[in-house]
């Protein structure tokens, strides 16, 4: 019996053992297949990054058909190591279709008291060099519009001039290059090269060349379409004195410009950085330019500081002061010498943080009175009597009864507040739509700004649901990144055409350039009914685009094109159009 029991127990063990082996074999066979075959997996694409930043490089001349495309960008400055591209790359920064999506590493801790600051610079083919300082103070989305001056078709209020001169073994026989005025500006400039001047490279070495090519841009200080494209912007943080010491402890200073001149030269293709003899530069100024110090129009004898910009780093350096003179015809001139090339800016300055100067710590309350037809997102800006930029509230949702408060204002005898179309970042670059009377910002306290009321456009609420689909892996991606809406109808009317939407896990988190409704990080945007749009997105180095579609108050679809497709469902009760868009991505 016992033996029989033992045998039976052994047979049970053998059977169990064989069963386990069979199961292992079955599992081994099945393991050759992917466990997620025929299963749609939803993946969040939200990465360990923060403070998304979208830079949009655009032609300052909004009537030109040429736009910045794909080009390399340099990220430099104090906190450049904290910056990454969409997808996580921390080097080889490059735009796509003029857009550069950036964010900060998860280790960054931006705040108002500890801002993250970096500089963005680029040499765009066909355009003057661009430089922009970006300052991040919180973990929210930021839009930076960078306007670029096209050499062949400059914006109103700027003048460009290209010139070629012969050289003998890299040495000039002497010449004067004159940059005439163009439409919308009084300013002009001239650059005189003394005979016997040698062309030198960055290291101070002679460039043995036979031809000198000069590209010069003159920017008017009183033209919004011009100073909206000023290299470096008007609130730089990387500023040093003549000895190279940091100004204001790295805190921003505010420029109030009297004019800017960008000079670029190459000798047989090699950039010229220095000269064996100083060049003589003469800038003719607009007499209707406000002197920040006196509060009056500039005149002969006025003193204005001169600054130079190193475009690769975004650093401004003091070049001393220039005394304005007048010629026999009564023209006002700023004359100076230089042995190096860059952007030269004539600027008075004032600051709020660090070691404040030129500042009134008296709040200014702007009370806006406008009809429903003017409700929308605009720039509300303090300017001099001659429209030079002083300070601004950017992306303000303007409506009747809106109040904009400037906690600090520049100390100037007279200024005004203006409304212009939303240019998304520091500088208003479009025509003034409404303005106040002139007033003293230090004593005014409160000012009313009235704006007429045209016909009210009909809006429609837009809900975006965005996802990516990896067809090769049957994986759905809930993206975190920028979705771009281009209003082709507005562009035809020379109005601001771009709406920027940042989504997280496929849901709207921030929007710029349009009124926003909603709460708890679930927002809808409002767009104009009947306008024609394109929808774009840029994800992990790839560009996706929809066909043109018209916003209508009924259901419709737009076919798959350029990897992006979608359907639109209209809800009459809430006047909402629910756009569900899917873009095809190839997962690695």
Protein Blocks (a to p, Z undefined) as FASTA:
>chain_A
ZZmmmmmmmmmmmmmmmmmmmmmmmmmmmmmpcfkgoiacdddfbdcdehiaddddddfb
lkbfbdcfbdddddedjklmmpccehiiaghiaceehiacddddfkbccdfklccddddd
dddehiacdddddddfbdcddddddddddfklccehiacdddddddeehiaebiaddddd
dehiabdcdddddehiacddfkopacddfbdcdddddddfkbmklmmmgghijmdfbdcd
fkopaehhlpacddddfbdcdddddeehiacfbdfbdcdddddddfkbccfknopacdeh
iacddddddfknopacdebjadddddfkopacdddddfbdcdddddddddfehjaehiac
bdcdddddddfklgccdddddddfkopafbdcehiacdehiacddfbdcddfbdcddddd
dehiabdcbdcfbdcddddfklnopacddddddddddddddddddddddfknopacdddd
ddddddfklmmnopafbdcdddeehiafbdchiacedeehiacddddehiacdddddeeh
iacdddddddddbddddddeehiacdddddfklopacdddddddddZZ
